[in-house]
C-alpha cells in the first residue's frame, strides 16, 4: 500500500488549487469563499496523504467522520459537499493518481462514506452533568477551583482530580467546540482556566515528591496546539515519583534531540492529538532511534489519534502507546523494567 516518490509525504496537499479551479467552473459562487475553500481542501488532502504515507486508511476515515459532524453543525449543504468530493475524484483521475493505485480511490471512498454517516448522525454532548465544566462555561473559574478544593477536602486524590474532573472536562470542551456550541474564545478561556487551576494544585503535586532514579521527557509533536493534555501526563509522572521534563510543542526535531543529548532520559513521551502531526512525530522517532548516543531511550506515544487507531504506534516506530496518563506511567515502568507505586 505504500506510496513512494512523493517528497515529504504530503504530495496530495498541493492539489488544493486544482480542485478549487475545477469546482469553480461548476459553482462560480464559491469564489467568495476562496481562501476558506482552499484551506479546507488542503486540510482534507493532507489527511488523505498522511493516511497513504503511513499505510493506515483509518486515519482518513476518522478525519472524515470528524469533518462530517463539523460540517453538519456549521450548516454546510450536503449537496455542495457531494459536488466537492466528486470534483476531487475527477482531479485524482485527471492527474493519473488512481491509475495503478486503487488504494487511493478505496481510501477516499471509505472516507466520503464516513463523512456522510457523520453528517446525517452527528454526535452531541451534554455538559449539564459536569458541575466543574458548567462553572467554567459561566466564566466562574474561582468557583471551579473551589469545587476542586471541596472534592479534595472530601478525600478525592490528586490523581482522581486529573482523571475524573480535568481530563473529562477537556474532552467535553473539545466536543462542544466541534459542535459549534461554544465559541473559540470560550474554548480558549476554559483551557486557560484549567491550566491556571493545575498551577494552583502544584503545591500538592510537588509537596511530597520523592526523587526517582528514572526520567521521562514529554513533548508534543510538531505544531500541536493542545499542550495541556501532555502537561497533565507529565504531572502524572511527577505524582509517581519520576524526574520529569516537559518541553511543550513547536520544537524542531534537532532541538529535541539536542536536549536529549544534554539531558539523558529513560523514556521519551510524545503526543499527537490529530494525524496532521504524525509525520513530524515519525521523523522525531526515527531521528532519535538513529542517534547512537540515544539508542537506549524508550519512546512512548499517546493522544486521540492513537486511541482511535490501534496499532498505529507501531507504524510510527514507537515502543508503546498509552491511552491515558495513568496507563502511560504503568507502561513506562514496564519499559524501564521497574515498577513505580
Secondary structure, DSSP 8 states (H G I E B T S, - for coil): ----SSTTS-GGGGGHHHHHHHHHHH-GGGGGGHHHHHHHHHHHHHHHHHHHHTT-THHHHHHHHHHHHHHHHHT--HHHHHHHHHHHHHHHHHTT-STT-HHHHHHHHHHHHHHHHHHHS-----GGG-HHHHHHHTT-HHHHHHHHHHHHHTT--HHHIIIIIIHHHHHHHHHHHHTTSS-HHHHHHHHHHHHHHHHHHHHHHHHT----S-EEEEEE-TT---HHHHHHHHHHHHHTT-EEEEEES---HHHHHHHHHHS--SEEEEE-SSGGGHHHHHHHHHHHHH-GGGTT-EEEEESHHHHHSTTHHHHTT-SEEESSHHHHHHHHHHHTT----
